[in-house]
Amino acid sequence: MIKVIIDRTVAEGLEQHYDHCLRETVSLIESAQGFLGSETLRDIENSCHRVTVSLWDNIQCWSQWLHSDNRRELHSRIYPLLDHEEAITILTH
């Protein structure tokens, strides 16, 4: 199993729109092969900072999702709402 950490900073004033976009597209990721679950957290000290932690069967499943049409669709909806490019970290035991 692997964990994928996606660190994003939403442009100020667009936080609610970003959260809404994520909720609308959650079904896209839930149907991905090897996806085991995720949560998105908001920084207590910076309401624009979001961290998504997702759990995957393996790196191949994550890579397949990362390069999928569904991921591109999700990213195209949230990218304009970000202050800068997301940072992705992949962790394992």
Protein Blocks (a to p, Z undefined) as FASTA:
>chain_A
ZZddddddddehilmmmmmmmmmmmmmmmmpghiabdcddddfklmkbccdddddfblml
mmmmmmpmklmmmmmmmmmmpmbdcddddddZZ
